[in-house]
Structures are given as structure tokens and as C-alpha cells.
Amino acid sequence: MDNEDLILNKLLKEIQNTLQGIQNEIQVIKNQGLKADILEMKNQLRENTDLTKKLAQRTDELYVKIDGLFHNAITKDTLIETENHLAQRIGRVSRDITYLVHKAADHDEDIIELRTAK
């Protein structure tokens, strides 16, 4: 081997070492970038999970409240039914009062007749 071959071999080894160093640095940069991305995704996933849990809990609470409202709610049909029932009772009471007023008037007439007959 002559002098030029030695120099070329030496330069080739230096270039190979430099390339290996650059490849190592690239790998480190990729790993650091991936680690940062993974850490960011973990944090975002944690936030999303917490938010989802809170939404699920709030949804359950709302379902319980809605169920209670339906349980205690008066429907339109129930109100109409109650109104009709009350109207019937008022009609009966009104007829009873009218009957009693007529009877009282009859009794008053009978009492007046008895007093005048004496």
C-alpha cells in the first residue's frame, strides 16, 4: 500500500466515524422527540380520562334527577282526569246544596203554616 492508500483509508475511517456519530446523534434526537411526544400524549390521555369520568358521573346524576322528576311528574292526562273528577264532585255538592235549600224552604213554609194554624 502506498501513501495515498493509507491517507484514503484514514480519511475513510474518519468519515465512517463521523457518520456513525451523526447517526447516533440522530437516534438520540429521535428518541428524545418520541419521548416528549409520548409524554405529551400520556398527559392528554390522563386529562381526557379524567374529563370522561366526570362527564359519566354527571350524566348518572342527571339520570337520577330525571328519573325522580318522571316519578313525581303529573301528566296532562292526570290533570284532565283530576279536573273532571273535581267537576263531578262540585256538581254533586251543588245539587245537594240546591236540594237542601229547597227542603229548608219547604220546612219554613210548613213551620209558618203550623204557627198560623194554632
Order of alpha helices (4+ residues) and beta strands (2+ residues): alpha-alpha
